[in-house]
Amino acid sequence: MTQQWIDRVSKEIIVETARQLISIPSVSGDEYEVMQFVKSWLNERGISYVETANDPKRPNIIATIGNSSAGPLIAMNGHLDVVPISDAAMWMTDPFEGVVSEDGTTLYGRGASDMKSSVGVMLTMLDLFKDASLRGALTVHIVSDEETGAVYGTKYVVGEIEAGRLPRPDYVIVGEGSLFKIRIAERGGLAVRVHFKGRASHTAAARVTGINALQKAAKGILALEHHIDTFHPAVGYPVLSVNGITAGIAANVVPGEAVIDIDRRTVPGETVESVIADIRAKLDPIAAEDSDFVYELEYDPGQYTVANMTSADSPLVTALQSAVRQVRGQEPEFFVEWAGITDARLYRGIGIDTVIMGPGGENEHGANESIPTEELFTLGKIYAATISELLLS
Ligand SMILES: [Zn+2]
């Protein structure tokens, strides 16, 4: 049964759909036009959808086939916003034109890897299964605003689900890159700002009345920037990275304050309190030796993202495992090392089993972003096998 559906997946249709999505520019904030394309693509194929938006200029499309009163509702989530072009001179093709290499092996363009191509694969699944007698329903959440905070995208969609205005999925598959691993967990995150206090003065008096806050910040950064050696099998190591510094008002004034921004990624078991205690444990010994080393921490516990995980026993995970075995002929892994935070957290946050299953791809967020077309074909086959497993067996 499942094999029949795998055999019906068309590489050509997948690559063409992905190419068309890439060929419509949609940097975050500018998703309107690509969503109009999605609507006409669905209309042409008689697939029904609703549009839901926090801002009508940044809509989300919820397209559905099947009958959710007859069985589970499987959702697939993908974002159509992309990051802006950097290193424009390095691109070998027009970033806002989907270009297939002459030998047909690679699709280039912004969003090829992150993640318009996966959305293309998801759309073709709706078309593939629309006439099947599904025991349940398949819905695709095509969202805006993943790269810049999700307030107009998945956060809004999840809010609508919570409010009962959109049907609540039983399972969600997010199509971000996962190297075909079944990614069941991701790190959390907390932003922490450290204010180092000094005393501003004339440069000439720097060694007399000045206390250079920038020098204190430098000591702090060197103490904080280290590998954290506590491995968690589902998400790997925690990460602390100092990603910003602000100090100095003029070249002839000793800075009286310096501020650094820490991005701290957490693993299951860590809390806001434990993260803050770890930071203090790095900085306090410096203060004990240097009475001019004075700092304050600023953070908002309300903005803390908890590390989150779906049980490996979930029927969604089991279905994906058998799909990967069948399509790739190998045992799927769970753990994706050094992977980032995704919209999966938002569905897990309301208690829905959620897994990331996506391709590899190259140069996400960089120049010459691309995806091997064979990977998109493989992803289509894995999705088809999973849908068949959950809605047709
Ligand atoms: Zn992405």
Boltz pocket constraint, residues with backbone or C-beta under 6 A from the ligand:
constraints:
  - pocket:
      binder: B
      contacts: [[A, 79], [A, 114], [A, 115], [A, 146], [A, 176]]
      max_distance: 6.0
